[in-house]
Amino acid sequence: MILEQGTNNILDRLQELHPKQIDLSLGRIKNLMTRLGSPQNTLPPVIHIAGTNGKGSTIAFLRAMLEAAGLRVHVYTSPHLVNFVERIVLAGDVISENNLNQVLADCERANAGQAITFFEITTAAAFLAFASVPADAVILETGLGGRLDATNIIEKPVLTAITPISMDHMHFLGNSLSKIAAEKAAIQKRNVPSVVAAQQKITQKVLLAQARKVGTDIFLYGRDWHVTMETDSFVYQSSKRHLTLPKPSLYGAHQLINAGCAVACLEKLSIFNITEKAMRHGLINTIWPGRLDRLRKGRLVTSLPDDWELWLDGGHNAGAGEALGQTLLDWNEKPTHLIVGMLETKQVHDFLAPLVTQTKSMHMIEIPDEPNTAKASSLASAAQALGVHTAISNNVLAAISDIIAKEKVPSRILVCGSLYLLGHVYNLNI
């Protein structure tokens, strides 16, 4: 789907309403929601999810299992890969372009030219769309942090969940794990159960302290629920449940934690009765592009020699690098070559370091049409400092051609480092 010029024009105008792309605050969106009649207060039960890594995958698993049970689910995520409409799912279907144009126009009109960030006004548009279509649940992903994130105007969700926290967005959330965790913990609400996935000791301590402060119970990985990997399945266990579930459709060992977190959310959602059959169906049919996603058809795939593979992953921080590094350990039957593009705000060394030992080469590129892209030369310097063979390529196609020309055996190519880069690759592959 290519957005009509009218949609793009609206989105461009909304980008200009605030000089900064990110300016964390709740005041502007609260004022706008009041002018719109406070539609966020009329939504179906809201599940609010924050964290650094695994938010999108956990949401995808949770949505798939709820829908397998016959429930209608609204979903709000960011960023998108190819088209903005991906961010808003209405009762199981991506929002139509006409509907998107209407809610964006309504929000623009109600805002009346006041300063507001792009994420704030588009979040308001999502709330407006959700309020107009019947559904059984809303799954809401924070955009950045939690405390001052636009999604945190929801005063009484039915559940909050916090996925693994690592260093990311330090310019906005703080330069330590404890500060970042405190920002994300602020989605917890009094008497609203909170599911917490695997955490480092310091982040776990912060989350537990915030829970005590606001007066809520935490359902904590490693204490209250556990996940154990089997050959073709995994075991989810708590004091009330012992489930042997199929290996989830999303690839990578870290996805077992994300799938387990989604199951834990279902356990704490007492308003729904989700059967094991629905869980099993949802887990094996979950789709979430850009998270260790193997492309199996398309222009780029057909350009590869026989027995070569092309994979995409949008991870871009230390935690994502560690998870990806664990996957590369299992890929030892073929050489792995990386094509890397990242934003200049990311910690390049921390992302690349876990990948070095299992990577034959890294080809650094700049993300097309992205003003905040890191310079390929800067990425190359970071990789060279880690001791990996590094090249600079003009673009993805040039990098793929260079890898094929120099590698004599069937190999894997992994494009990684940014969801913005992956959006570009998906378009190239059409």
ZAMARGU-4260 file (C-alpha; in steps of 0.2 Angstrom, whole numbers, plus 5000, padded with zeros to 4 digits):
<rodrens>
0) 5000/5000/5000 | 5007/5017/4995 | 4999/5032/5004 | 4990/5044/4994 | 4998/5062/4992
5) 4984/5068/5003 | 4989/5057/5018 | 5007/5062/5016 | 5003/5080/5015 | 4994/5079/5032
10) 5008/5070/5040 | 5021/5083/5033 | 5011/5097/5040 | 5010/5088/5057 | 5029/5086/5057
15) 5030/5105/5057 | 5020/5108/5072 | 5034/5107/5084 | 5053/5111/5080 | 5059/5096/5090
20) 5055/5078/5084 | 5055/5072/5102 | 5050/5083/5117 | 5043/5073/5131 | 5028/5080/5139
25) 5010/5076/5143 | 5003/5093/5144 | 5000/5096/5125 | 4992/5079/5122 | 4980/5081/5137
30) 4975/5098/5130 | 4971/5091/5113 | 4962/5076/5120 | 4951/5088/5130 | 4947/5097/5114
35) 4943/5081/5105 | 4931/5076/5119 | 4943/5064/5128 | 4940/5048/5118 | 4954/5040/5127
40) 4942/5038/5142 | 4930/5028/5131 | 4941/5014/5125 | 4940/4996/5127 | 4951/4988/5141
45) 4969/4994/5138 | 4985/4984/5140 | 4999/4996/5141 | 5017/4990/5137 | 5034/4998/5139
50) 5052/4992/5139 | 5067/4993/5128 | 5068/4976/5119 | 5054/4964/5114 | 5039/4976/5116
55) 5034/4974/5098 | 5036/4955/5098 | 5027/4953/5115 | 5013/4964/5107 | 5012/4953/5092
60) 5011/4937/5102 | 4998/4944/5113 | 4987/4951/5099 | 4988/4934/5090 | 4983/4924/5105
65) 4968/4936/5109 | 4963/4935/5091 | 4964/4916/5090 | 4951/4917/5105 | 4939/4927/5094
70) 4942/4944/5102 | 4943/4960/5092 | 4959/4969/5096 | 4965/4987/5093 | 4984/4989/5092
75) 4995/5005/5092 | 5014/5003/5089 | 5028/5013/5082 | 5038/5016/5071 | 5031/5009/5055
80) 5042/5000/5042 | 5034/5005/5026 | 5018/5015/5028 | 5011/5025/5043 | 4995/5015/5043
85) 5005/5000/5050 | 5005/5009/5067 | 4986/5008/5070 | 4976/4992/5069 | 4957/4993/5071
90) 4949/4977/5077 | 4961/4966/5068 | 4963/4976/5052 | 4976/4990/5048 | 4967/5007/5047
95) 4961/5012/5030 | 4969/5027/5022 | 4952/5036/5022 | 4949/5033/5040 | 4967/5038/5044
100) 4965/5054/5034 | 4949/5058/5044 | 4956/5056/5061 | 4972/5065/5057 | 4961/5080/5050
105) 4950/5080/5065 | 4966/5081/5076 | 4974/5094/5066 | 4958/5105/5066 | 4956/5103/5085
110) 4974/5107/5088 | 4972/5123/5079 | 4990/5126/5075 | 4996/5124/5093 | 5014/5117/5096
115) 5013/5098/5097 | 5025/5084/5093 | 5022/5072/5078 | 5020/5057/5090 | 5008/5066/5102
120) 4996/5071/5088 | 4997/5054/5079 | 4994/5046/5096 | 4978/5056/5098 | 4973/5051/5081
125) 4975/5033/5086 | 4964/5036/5101 | 4951/5044/5091 | 4951/5030/5079 | 4950/5017/5093
130) 4935/5025/5101 | 4925/5025/5085 | 4926/5006/5081 | 4920/4992/5093 | 4933/4981/5100
135) 4937/4970/5115 | 4954/4976/5120 | 4967/4989/5116 | 4986/4985/5116 | 4996/5001/5117
140) 5015/5002/5115 | 5024/5017/5122 | 5034/5027/5110 | 5048/5032/5121 | 5051/5029/5139
145) 5034/5029/5149 | 5032/5043/5162 | 5030/5057/5149 | 5026/5046/5134 | 5010/5052/5125
150) 5002/5035/5128 | 5003/5037/5147 | 4987/5048/5147 | 4978/5032/5150 | 4973/5033/5168
155) 4967/5016/5171 | 4973/5002/5160 | 4968/4984/5164 | 4986/4978/5164 | 5004/4985/5161
160) 5019/4975/5155 | 5037/4980/5155 | 5049/4970/5143 | 5068/4969/5145 | 5076/4986/5148
165) 5093/4991/5142 | 5103/5006/5137 | 5094/5016/5124 | 5088/5034/5121 | 5099/5040/5134
170) 5098/5059/5128 | 5080/5058/5133 | 5078/5045/5147 | 5094/5047/5157 | 5112/5040/5156
175) 5110/5025/5168 | 5099/5009/5168 | 5091/5015/5184 | 5086/5031/5177 | 5079/5023/5161
180) 5070/5010/5171 | 5062/5023/5182 | 5055/5032/5166 | 5047/5015/5160 | 5041/5010/5177
185) 5030/5025/5178 | 5017/5017/5167 | 5013/5006/5182 | 4996/5011/5190 | 4988/5009/5207
190) 4979/4992/5209 | 4983/4988/5190 | 4993/4972/5189 | 5010/4973/5180 | 5019/4959/5171
195) 5038/4961/5171 | 5049/4951/5159 | 5067/4946/5162 | 5077/4961/5169 | 5094/4965/5175
200) 5096/4966/5194 | 5096/4985/5194 | 5081/4988/5183 | 5072/4974/5192 | 5075/4984/5209
205) 5069/5000/5201 | 5053/4992/5195 | 5049/4983/5211 | 5052/5000/5221 | 5040/5009/5209
210) 5027/4995/5211 | 5028/4997/5230 | 5026/5016/5228 | 5011/5016/5218 | 5003/5001/5226
215) 5002/4988/5213 | 5007/4969/5212 | 5021/4964/5200 | 5020/4947/5191 | 5039/4945/5189
220) 5049/4933/5178 | 5061/4922/5188 | 5050/4924/5203 | 5032/4922/5199 | 5033/4915/5181
225) 5046/4905/5172 | 5050/4899/5154 | 5060/4884/5150 | 5066/4880/5132 | 5063/4862/5125
230) 5068/4855/5108 | 5052/4860/5099 | 5042/4868/5112 | 5043/4879/5128 | 5036/4877/5146
235) 5027/4891/5154 | 5025/4889/5173 | 5018/4899/5187 | 5010/4895/5204 | 4993/4892/5194
240) 4998/4886/5177 | 5010/4873/5169 | 5009/4874/5150 | 5019/4865/5137 | 5017/4877/5122
245) 5024/4876/5104 | 5039/4885/5099 | 5034/4902/5093 | 5034/4907/5075 | 5046/4922/5078
250) 5064/4916/5077 | 5077/4917/5090 | 5079/4911/5108 | 5075/4928/5115 | 5057/4926/5108
255) 5053/4913/5120 | 5055/4926/5134 | 5043/4938/5124 | 5031/4924/5121 | 5031/4919/5139
260) 5028/4937/5144 | 5013/4937/5133 | 5007/4921/5141 | 5010/4929/5158 | 4999/4944/5152
265) 4985/4933/5148 | 4986/4924/5165 | 4984/4941/5174 | 4970/4947/5162 | 4956/4940/5172
270) 4943/4948/5161 | 4947/4936/5147 | 4947/4917/5147 | 4960/4912/5134 | 4961/4894/5131
275) 4977/4884/5129 | 4971/4880/5111 | 4970/4899/5107 | 4987/4901/5115 | 4995/4887/5104
280) 4986/4894/5088 | 4992/4912/5091 | 5010/4907/5095 | 5013/4897/5079 | 5004/4910/5068
285) 5012/4926/5075 | 5018/4938/5062 | 5030/4953/5066 | 5040/4959/5051 | 5058/4966/5055
290) 5062/4955/5069 | 5074/4941/5063 | 5063/4940/5048 | 5069/4929/5033 | 5064/4935/5016
295) 5059/4921/5005 | 5053/4930/4990 | 5055/4946/4981 | 5067/4955/4970 | 5082/4955/4982
300) 5079/4936/4986 | 5079/4931/4968 | 5096/4941/4965 | 5105/4929/4977 | 5114/4913/4972
305) 5107/4896/4976 | 5106/4892/4995 | 5110/4910/5001 | 5098/4918/5014 | 5093/4936/5017
310) 5087/4941/5034 | 5082/4957/5042 | 5082/4963/5060 | 5078/4980/5067 | 5087/4979/5084
315) 5098/4993/5087 | 5104/4994/5105 | 5115/4983/5117 | 5101/4972/5122 | 5096/4968/5104
320) 5114/4965/5100 | 5116/4952/5114 | 5100/4943/5108 | 5106/4944/5090 | 5123/4937/5095
325) 5115/4922/5103 | 5106/4918/5087 | 5122/4920/5077 | 5129/4906/5087 | 5117/4894/5080
330) 5121/4900/5062 | 5138/4892/5062 | 5134/4880/5047 | 5135/4895/5035 | 5146/4911/5035
335) 5136/4927/5041 | 5139/4944/5033 | 5131/4960/5040 | 5124/4975/5031 | 5123/4988/5045
340) 5114/5005/5045 | 5110/5015/5061 | 5104/5031/5068 | 5118/5043/5074 | 5110/5043/5092
345) 5113/5025/5094 | 5128/5016/5104 | 5136/5008/5089 | 5150/4999/5099 | 5137/4991/5111
350) 5126/4985/5097 | 5140/4977/5087 | 5151/4970/5100 | 5141/4954/5103 | 5140/4951/5084
355) 5159/4951/5080 | 5164/4933/5084 | 5151/4926/5073 | 5152/4938/5058 | 5163/4936/5043
360) 5161/4954/5037 | 5151/4970/5040 | 5146/4981/5026 | 5142/4999/5033 | 5129/5010/5024
365) 5119/5026/5027 | 5100/5024/5029 | 5093/5032/5013 | 5082/5048/5015 | 5085/5048/5034
370) 5093/5064/5040 | 5098/5057/5057 | 5108/5042/5049 | 5125/5038/5056 | 5139/5041/5044
375) 5145/5024/5036 | 5163/5029/5040 | 5159/5031/5059 | 5150/5014/5059 | 5166/5007/5050
380) 5177/5014/5063 | 5168/5006/5077 | 5168/4989/5068 | 5186/4990/5064 | 5190/4994/5082
385) 5182/4977/5086 | 5193/4968/5074 | 5180/4963/5061 | 5183/4964/5042 | 5173/4980/5037
390) 5168/4988/5021 | 5159/5004/5016 | 5145/5002/5003 | 5135/5016/4994 | 5118/5006/4997
395) 5110/4990/5001 | 5111/4983/4983 | 5130/4988/4982 | 5133/4979/4998 | 5124/4963/4993
400) 5134/4963/4976 | 5150/4965/4985 | 5147/4951/4997 | 5142/4939/4983 | 5157/4943/4973
405) 5169/4940/4987 | 5161/4925/4996 | 5163/4908/4987 | 5151/4897/4998 | 5132/4899/5002
410) 5130/4912/5015 | 5118/4922/5026 | 5116/4941/5024 | 5109/4950/5038 | 5103/4968/5036
415) 5102/4976/5054 | 5104/4991/5065 | 5088/5001/5062 | 5069/4999/5058 | 5071/5014/5046
420) 5084/5004/5036 | 5072/4989/5036 | 5058/4999/5029 | 5069/5004/5014 | 5074/4986/5011
425) 5056/4980/5011 | 5053/4993/4998 | 5068/4987/4988 | 5062/4969/4988 | 5045/4972/4981
</rodrens>
